[in-house]
């Protein structure tokens, strides 16, 4: 009789390590690690990272990026992306400030007009991607360049006047927590509910997972892609409104100076959403936003130059995605 050879038993991975394959758990574990290391480094310089001022700084930095990243998450979940958001943020800040013109009674019309214009830009992006079959990278880059041309031709600097009543949005707080940050987190909860608890949200994941399968399942892919582009643009419009309330006027380059196009994509990827689409979510994205905002606050407290900041952010992004990919591979 031939001898039966049995393969050695594969040892089970500890239960606690399995949780780290969850992108949401992993990104918030990384956030805690960044906070601990940052607190130590800032403490060695004689400062305090997580005092009231530091917490306010982190949350304020997170607000505009968080708003844009929430919208970007929904687009990326369909396997697309939006590179027009940075220019759109600047345009929306100008629309809001110039419409308000320092008049309290024009706040509501300005907000509605700003969001309507943002939705129109998102609709154009969605139609170009779905009807003209242009790659989302090229389509949204093209839209962004059109907006850039308009801004360069018509503005040389800040314009408009935001009334004091609207500036409360940018500066009021409850304890150490800015009201604007609470509104951003509220939008994140709403986006999570939309993606996880509604039929259109299920369609977003289905289209990102496999467009052909989604189409054969009766899902209208074009409608889903157009919807997420509109929602992404509206989120960028909200960021423009917030920044106008902070600056007291509109600024054509406030979005590009903040790098909200690439920074929002980085936050989404840090949060575990896959660029190919179909996997991820807003909960992880908010963790990625807080990591980037915390790093910026640490760099400012340490007095680091902008070149070193960009290098560290790039390294953190690459390492985080590489480790997450390895954990996913090991979990299979």
N, C-alpha and C positions, 0 to 999 in steps of 0.2 A: 504493500500500500504506500502511496505517496504521502509524504508528510505535509500536513496543512500548516502553512505559515501565516500567522496572524500579524497584522500591522500593530505597532505599539499604539497604545491609547494616547490620544492627543489631550494634553492637560487643558482643563477648562480655564478660561480667562476669569480673573476675579470680577465679581459683580460690579465693583465700583469703577473698574476701568471700562466696562461696557457703556456706562452712562456718558463717558467722554466722547463716544462716537456720535452722540446726539449733538448736532451743531449748536443748538441753543444753549445747552449746558456748557459746551466747550467755550463758546464766546464769552459767557458771563464768568466762567472760571478764569479766562484770560484777562477779563476786565479787572477782576479782583487782584490778580497777579500784578497787573500794570499799576493799580492803585497802591499796592504794598511797596513795590519797588520805587515808584515815584515818590511816595511819602518819605522813604528812607533817603533818597537822593536829595530831595528838597530840604529835608531835616538836616542833612550834613552841611547844607549851605546856610543854615540858621533860619529857614522858613518853615511854613506849615502848609501842606498841600490841601488838606481837607478841613480848613477852617471855613467860616461862613463865606468869606470872600472867594475862596477857592472853589467851593461847591457852586456858588452863583456863577462863577466864571465858566466852569465846566458845563453847567446846564444852559447858560446863554449861548455858548459856542455850539452846543448840540442842537439848538432849536432850528435854525435855518437849514443846516445840513440834514437834520432829521426829517424835516418836511419834504425836502427834495428826495432823500433816500427812500422814504415810504413810497412815493410815486414810482421811483426807479425800480423798486423791488417788484412791483406789479408788472412792469414792462419786461424786466429780465425773466420773470417766471414764465413768460410766453416764449422765451428764447430770443427776445429782441433787446434793444437798449435805446436810450435817448441821450444824444449828445448836444441837444439844443437847450437844455435846461439852464445852463449858466447864463446864456444871453437872454433867455426868457425871464429869468429872475430880475435882471437889470431893467428890461423893458417894462415889466409889471410894476416895479418900484416907481418908474417915471410916470406911467399911466395913473397910478394911484395918487402920487404927490401933485401932479399937474391938475388932475380933476378936483382934488380937495381944495387946492389953492388957498389953504389957510382957513377954510370955511367949515365950521362944524356940521352945518346942514348938508354938506356934500360928501360926508364920510360914507354913508350907505351907498349912494350912487357910485362913488369911486370904487368901493369894494366890489360891487356887482359888475361894473364895467371891467375892472381888472381881471376878475375871474372869468368873465365871458370872453375876453380877448385871449386869455391863457387857454381856455377850452377850445377856442377857434384854432390856435396854433397846434394843439394836440390833435384836433380833428384833421388838419392838413397832414400832419405826420402820419396818422393812421391811414388816411386815404392813399397817400403816396406809397406806403409800404404794402398795403393790401391790393389796391386797384392797379397801380402802376408796376407792382412787383419789384420795387426798388429795395435793395438790402437796407435794413433799418439803420445800420451804421452810416451809410452814405446818405440816406434820406434825412435823418435828423441832423447830421453834420451840415447838409445843404441848407436846411431850414435855419440852423444856427447862424450860418454865414450870411443868409439874407437878413436876419435880425441884426447881426453885427454891422452890416453895411448901412442899414437904416440908422443905427445908433451913431456910427461914425460920421454920417452925413448931417445929422440933425442936432447932435449934442457935443459940447466940448467939456462939460462938467456937470455937476449936480444941477437939478432943475426942480421946480415945484415947491410947494410949501405944505407940510403936514401939520394940521392943527394940534395943539397941545392935548386935546381930548383923545386923539388917536394915538399919541405917543405913549399914553399909559400902557398900551399893549406891549410895548417894547421894554418898559422900565418898571412897571408894578410887580410886586412879588408878595407871596404869602410866606412869611418867615424867610428862609434862605432860598426858597424855590420861586423862580420867576413865573408869572402867570402864563407867559408865552410858552414856557417849557411844558406846563400842564396841558395847554391846548395842543401842543405837538404830541404829547403822550396820548391825549384823548383821540387825536386823529389816528394814531397807531393802533389803538384798540378798535376803532371803527374799521380800519383797513384789515385788521386780523379777522374781525367778524365777517367782513365781506368775503374774504378769501376762504375762510374755514366753515362758514355756516350758510352760504347762499349758493344757489345754482350757478350764477355767473362766476362766482369764485372757483367752483369746481371746474368750470370750463377753462379758466385761466391755467390751472394745473394740467388739464388734459391737453390743451393746445401746446403747452411747453413740453409735455412729455413726449408726444408724438402727434404731429399735425394730421397725418394720414388716418391714424386710428381715430382721432377726434372727429375728423370729417365723416368717416364711415359710421360713427356713433350718432350722427345727426347734429353735431355741434357746428354752429356757424362760426368758423374760425375768424373770418374777416371782422365780424361784429365784435368778437372778443378782443382782437388785437387793436381795433379802433378804440374800444372802450378803455383799455389800459393806457393807451397813449393820451387820451383825453384826461383821465384821472391823474396821470403823471404830470401833465402840463398844469392842471389846476393846483396840484401840490406845489409846483414851482411858483405859481402865482401867489399862493399863500406865503411862501418864503419871501417873495418880493414885497408883499404887504408888511410882513414883520420887519424886514430890513428898512423899509421906508419909515416905519414907526420908530426905529432905533436912530436913524440918521436925521430925521426931521425933514427930509427931502428925498427926491428920487436920484439915483446914481446909475449912469449907463453901464458902468463896469463893476458894480458891486458883486454881480454873480461870477464874473470871470476872475476877479481878484480873489474871491473865496474859493475858486476852483471847484465849484459845486457839481460840475459834470463828472470829472474823474473821481473826486472825493466821494460822491454819492455811490458810484459804482464800487469803489473800494470798500465802503461801509457795507454794501449789500453782500459783496463777496466774503468779507470778514465774518459776516453773520451766517455764513453757510449756504447761501443761495447759489445754485449752480448757474453759470453763465449760459449753459446750453438750455436751461429752462426746466420746469417741471418739478423742481425740488427746492425747498427753502421757505422763507416766510418773513413776516415783518418783525416778529419777536427777536430773531437773530440780528436783523438789520439794526434795530435800536441798540443792541449791545455793541455792534460794530461802530455805530455813531459815537457812543460814549467812549469807546477805546480811542478813537481818533481825537475827540475833543479833550480827553484826559492827557493824551500825549502832547497836544499843542499847549495845554496849560502847564505841564511839566517843563516843556522846552522854554516857555516864556519865563517861568520862575527861575530856571537855571541860566537864563541869558544866552541860550544857544543861537547860532546863526541859522539863517533860512536854509542854506545848503545842507547842513547837518540834519535839520528837521526833515527835509525831503528824503534824505538817505535812510534815516531810521524808519520813517513811515513806509518806504518801499520795502525795506528788509522785513519789517513786521508783517506786511501784507503777504509777501512771498512765503515766509516761514509759516504763517498761520494757515495758508491754503495748502502748503505741502504737508504739514502735519495732519490736517483734516483729511486730506486724500489718503494718507497712509493709514489713518485710523479706520477709514471706511473700507479700505482694502483688507485690513487685518480682521475686520468684523465679519467678512463674508465667509 
